[in-house]
Amino acid sequence: MITKEMIDRINALSKKSKGEGLTEDEKIEQKKLREEYIKAFKKNFRQQLENIEIVD
């Protein structure tokens, strides 16, 4: 489950990486957060697709 705090942290790390750069620990954290976000997105998208009902 992706929370608002997680999205805010992803955005903060992205902004920092563009500005001053990230430490190794922050790069690892950013990668983990992005992976979790993508995993949750794919799960949600798959559920939406499975709930589609085709009617003729």
Secondary structure in CASP SS format (residue, H / E / C, confidence):
PFRMAT SS
TARGET T0000
AUTHOR 0000-0000-0000
METHOD secondary structure of the structure
MODEL  1
M C 1.00
I C 1.00
T C 1.00
K H 1.00
E H 1.00
M H 1.00
I H 1.00
D H 1.00
R H 1.00
I H 1.00
N H 1.00
A H 1.00
L H 1.00
S H 1.00
K H 1.00
K H 1.00
S H 1.00
K H 1.00
G H 1.00
E C 1.00
G C 1.00
L C 1.00
T C 1.00
E H 1.00
D H 1.00
E H 1.00
K H 1.00
I H 1.00
E H 1.00
Q H 1.00
K H 1.00
K H 1.00
L H 1.00
R H 1.00
E H 1.00
E H 1.00
Y H 1.00
I H 1.00
K H 1.00
A H 1.00
F H 1.00
K H 1.00
K H 1.00
N H 1.00
F H 1.00
R H 1.00
Q H 1.00
Q H 1.00
L H 1.00
E H 1.00
N C 1.00
I C 1.00
E C 1.00
I C 1.00
V C 1.00
D C 1.00
END
